């Protein structure tokens, strides 16, 4: 890959699988928040995600993709690898995100500006799940995610809920998540995640939020979907500096 020299660079690293409906919007948002580099390991699903990544890479050197041709979904391994590649390109801050996660600064301004003013080495980001772009759950997810200043040999937990960097503060960055776009996407995502979860991750209990649904039939999944829709929500659009018009 080609690296472009940056100063005080923010890199967003991610893995993708069947994200053709969202990845264009996600890249626009992420760049608008000041990311200098976006590295994506794509699992090559035949849904058009790769075409969108290739188009972006042709148009903008800040977007770079890699082939994830492994049978299992090794998210932590890829995140650590992409973080090291980002650092080789000059990155000082690493922000691991899923393609359905939209990071933003809690006090306005861009993510890049917020971390430039932050003297520490790790930020915890609350995750607020959305039903659609304008409606979110009233309560945030119990597990945050982490954005951190690069150090050698950093270990990243599955899902980037923590990293082996000391310290950490809240209320600088947060995330809005469009995890499931509709019922069909919910069913497909459960099947995809369980099919690609590596054996070692299963034995550790990783991916439990999808594993417990693995053997449920469509009717049972419909019941769980309706439970999700019944959770208290509020109107609160995803904050973004991108032009979505």
Beta strands, then each sheet from edge to edge (+ up, - down):
strand 1: 9-16
strand 2: 37-42
strand 3: 63-67
strand 4: 91-96
strand 5: 101-105
strand 6: 122-129
strand 7: 135-137
strand 8: 145-149
strand 9: 173-177
strand 10: 233-235
sheet 1: 3+ 2+ 1+ 4+ 8- 6+ 9+ 5-
sheet 2: 7+ 10-
end
